[in-house]
Amino acid sequence: MVIYFTGTGNSRYLAKLTAQKLDDSLVSANALIKENKTGDFYSDSPYVFVCPTYSWQIPQIFEKFIDGSRFSGNTGCYFIMDCGDDIGNAQKPLRKLCKRKGFQYRGVKEIVMPENYIAVFSAPPEAEEKKIISAAEKELEEAVQIVRRGGFFPEKKITLTDRLKSSVVRWFFYRWVVKDKKFAVHDGCISCGTCETLCPMNNIRIVSGKPVWNGDCTHCMACICGCPAECIEYGNHTKGLRRYYLK
Ligand SMILES: Cc1cc2nc3c(=O)[nH]c(=O)nc-3n(C[C@H](O)[C@H](O)[C@H](O)COP(=O)(O)O)c2cc1C
């Protein structure tokens, strides 16, 4: 069973491909998280979790979802983490998560996909985006072959920088950076409600035809990148920046 969480579509894209290649079932954690639900899953095949990298680990909200869900059947467990650059030392907390859930940890595959974190960085231009995705597809094929034969993803060599990024820097990131106060809607909002629908946290409400953010944001970038009118900004940083959303 392939279970994914996504902000702007990269993880959904890889998860769908994985499920197709493995001829396995596909579950969107976004849908359950949005309804404030966890899952009660049974799978004959190993579990494959696919998600973006947030500050060099799996997103807090996805970890919480896995922690709160029940899993039975096959105990094998793989992680596919897409990232703009690298996943740091994500493997350490994933091992711990597997231990808590009674899974056999079979590794984490790092796959570079187009950067979506436009609140802080910027998305690649379209031509580069296509190259990144086609390289990612090759990486995914390698990962799927390992899952198919029940093997283990190769271990990543961890540096001191990786350790620091996935621990100290991550702590600061969730404490000081992940806030929604800088999101604002500008002229041109068509009151379509896409931002409200896409927000996995249910953090956006349309009030008098405009989105209002309510303080429980995970910075997934779905609202700002998925807005069809491109009229959501994050402070001044996103002005003029390309939006990235993979449908
Ligand atoms: C809040 C946030 C934090 C991120 N942190 C990292 C990171 O630590 N390392 C990295 O390489 N990419 C990072 N990224 C980039 C995403 O992991 C990457 O673009 C991913 O493919 C997006 O997947 P999605 O479209 O399924 O949401 C971050 C993106 C966001 C929104």
The ligand as an SDF file (V2000), in Angstrom:
LIG
                    3D

 31 33  0  0  0  0  0  0  0  0999 V2000
    8.0840   23.7970    4.5500 C   0  0  0  0  0  0  0  0  0  0  0  0
    9.0450   23.2000    3.5530 C   0  0  0  0  0  0  0  0  0  0  0  0
   10.2830   22.7440    3.9690 C   0  0  0  0  0  0  0  0  0  0  0  0
   11.1620   22.1800    3.0460 C   0  0  0  0  0  0  0  0  0  0  0  0
   12.3500   21.6710    3.4890 N   0  0  0  0  0  0  0  0  0  0  0  0
   13.1910   21.0720    2.6250 C   0  0  0  0  0  0  0  0  0  0  0  0
   14.4190   20.4990    3.0880 C   0  0  0  0  0  0  0  0  0  0  0  0
   14.7280   20.4810    4.2660 O   0  0  0  0  0  0  0  0  0  0  0  0
   15.2370   19.9560    2.1550 N   0  0  0  0  0  0  0  0  0  0  0  0
   14.9420   19.9440    0.8290 C   0  0  0  0  0  0  0  0  0  0  0  0
   15.7480   19.4610    0.0300 O   0  0  0  0  0  0  0  0  0  0  0  0
   13.7580   20.4220    0.3600 N   0  0  0  0  0  0  0  0  0  0  0  0
   12.8720   20.9820    1.2300 C   0  0  0  0  0  0  0  0  0  0  0  0
   11.6670   21.4670    0.7750 N   0  0  0  0  0  0  0  0  0  0  0  0
   11.2760   21.2540   -0.6380 C   0  0  0  0  0  0  0  0  0  0  0  0
   10.2480   20.1240   -0.7920 C   0  0  0  0  0  0  0  0  0  0  0  0
   10.5540   19.0390    0.0480 O   0  0  0  0  0  0  0  0  0  0  0  0
   10.1380   19.6070   -2.2390 C   0  0  0  0  0  0  0  0  0  0  0  0
    9.9730   20.6270   -3.1740 O   0  0  0  0  0  0  0  0  0  0  0  0
    9.0210   18.5770   -2.3460 C   0  0  0  0  0  0  0  0  0  0  0  0
    9.2040   17.8560   -3.5480 O   0  0  0  0  0  0  0  0  0  0  0  0
    7.6220   19.1780   -2.3320 C   0  0  0  0  0  0  0  0  0  0  0  0
    6.6930   18.1120   -2.3800 O   0  0  0  0  0  0  0  0  0  0  0  0
    5.1200   18.3090   -2.5430 P   0  0  0  0  0  0  0  0  0  0  0  0
    4.9190   18.9810   -3.8940 O   0  0  0  0  0  0  0  0  0  0  0  0
    4.5920   16.9180   -2.5230 O   0  0  0  0  0  0  0  0  0  0  0  0
    4.6410   19.1370   -1.4280 O   0  0  0  0  0  0  0  0  0  0  0  0
   10.7950   22.0710    1.6710 C   0  0  0  0  0  0  0  0  0  0  0  0
    9.5510   22.5520    1.2640 C   0  0  0  0  0  0  0  0  0  0  0  0
    8.6780   23.1060    2.1900 C   0  0  0  0  0  0  0  0  0  0  0  0
    7.3360   23.5980    1.7190 C   0  0  0  0  0  0  0  0  0  0  0  0
  1  2  1  0
  2  3  1  0
  2 30  2  0
  3  4  2  0
  4  5  1  0
  4 28  1  0
  5  6  2  0
  6  7  1  0
  6 13  1  0
  7  8  2  0
  7  9  1  0
  9 10  1  0
 10 11  2  0
 10 12  1  0
 12 13  2  0
 13 14  1  0
 14 15  1  0
 14 28  1  0
 15 16  1  0
 16 17  1  0
 16 18  1  0
 18 19  1  0
 18 20  1  0
 20 21  1  0
 20 22  1  0
 22 23  1  0
 23 24  1  0
 24 25  2  0
 24 26  1  0
 24 27  1  0
 28 29  2  0
 29 30  1  0
 30 31  1  0
M  END
$$$$
